[in-house]
């Protein structure tokens, strides 16, 4: 499983010109699911995302400028967007190979479980719509982007 996380000042997802998910300060996380992923993998990924320290510690002058806090500690939101393209193999040729991505039906079920788990761990969770043509808008803060992997 892969997650591309972005520290954002705000982010939102629209489907058919209707906003279906939005957060203020926090993390926008694109989630890619692979064949071997399961609920335990999804839970480990959410735990990692929620505790990954990519926010500055503004409370302690000695730690000014250091990435010392996680999204939970700053009270930020979490916007989860399913993104099968993260699983693409791109090392050969000029066209992505999506053979490593989980089949859509299984991925939809696992993504729903991932979201449910995230909602039990964090108070502010929004999502996109699985399989929809989404327009994602964000104000990247930093910019800070990290590719996380969990097996």
N, C-alpha and C positions, 0 to 999 in steps of 0.2 A: 504494500500500500504506500502510496506517495501523497504528500500534501504540499502544495505550494502556499505558504502563508505570507501575507502582506500586512504590515502594520499600517492601519489606515486612520485617517481623521473621521471619515465616514464612508459608507459603502451601501449600495442598494442593487436590487435585481428587479428587472421588469420583464413581464411576459405579456405580449399583446398590449403594450403601452400601459399596463397596470402594474404598480409596484407591489410585489408579493413578499419582499423581505428587505429590511433596512436596519442598519446599525449606525451609531455614532462612533466615537473613538473605540478602537478595538482591533480585531483581526478578521481579515477576509481570507478564508481557507478554501482553496480548490482541492478537491479530493479525487484521486485516481485509484480505482480498485482493480486488483489483479486476480488471476485465476486461483491463487492459493490463499487469498484473504478470507477471513471469517470474522465472527463477532468478537472473538478475543483480540484479533489484530486491530479491529475497528476501535475497541475500547482502549487499547494501548496507544493508538494514534490520537484519540481525543485527549487522553491523559497527558500525552506529550505536548500537544498543541496548547492546552490550557496552562501548562506549567513551564513552557519555553520562555525564557527571560529575554524579551526584546524591547522592553520599555525602560526608559531612563528612571533612575531613582532621584526624584526631585526633592525628596524629604531630607536626604543626608548630603550636606555640602561636600563631604569627603568623597562621596561616590558620584558626584555630579558628572554627567556625560557617560556614565557606565550603564550598560544594559543589565539591569539588576532586578527588574520586576517583570512578572508575567501578567497576562490579561486579567486574571482573577484579582490580582493585587491592585490593579489600577481601576477595577470596576468597569472594564470595557466589554463591548459586545463581541459576539462571534457570529459571522455570516458564513455558512457552509454551502458550497456549490459543487455538485458532482461534475467531474471533468475527466472523462475517459481518455482524452488526448494526452494527459500526463503519463500514461502507460506506454505511449508510442516508442518504438525503437526507431532511432534516427541516425544510427551510426553508419548505415549503408544506403546508397542511392539518394534519390531526390524526392522520395515520397515516404511519408510515415507508415510504419507497419504497426497496426493496432492488435496484432495477434496475442499480445500479453494482457490485454484488457479483459475483464470479466464480462461474460455475456450480459446483455441488457436486463433480462428478467431477474437474474440472480443479483446483479449489481443494484437494481432498484430496491430489492428487498433488503440487502445489506446496508445500503445507504440510509434507508428508513430506520434501521436498527441503530446505526451510528448516530443519527440525529436524535433519536429517542434517548440514547445513552447520554449524549451531550447535554440534553435538557435536564437530565437528573444531576448533572455535575456543575452546571453553570446557569445562572438566572436569565441571561440575555442571549438567546440563540435564535437566529433567523436562517432561512434557507432559500435556495432557488427552487425550481421545479424540475424534477428529474426528467431528462429527455426532451425538455422544451427548448425552443429557440429563445434564449435569454439574452437580455442586454444588461451587462454588469457595469456599473459606474462606481468609481472609487477615487478618493483622494488619498494617494499613497503618502504615508508620513515617513519622511527620511530621504529618499525611499529605502525601506528595509524589506527585503524579500528573502525567504529561506525555503529550500526544498528539504522536507523531512521525509524519511523513509522508515517504515516499521515492517518487520517480517514476523 
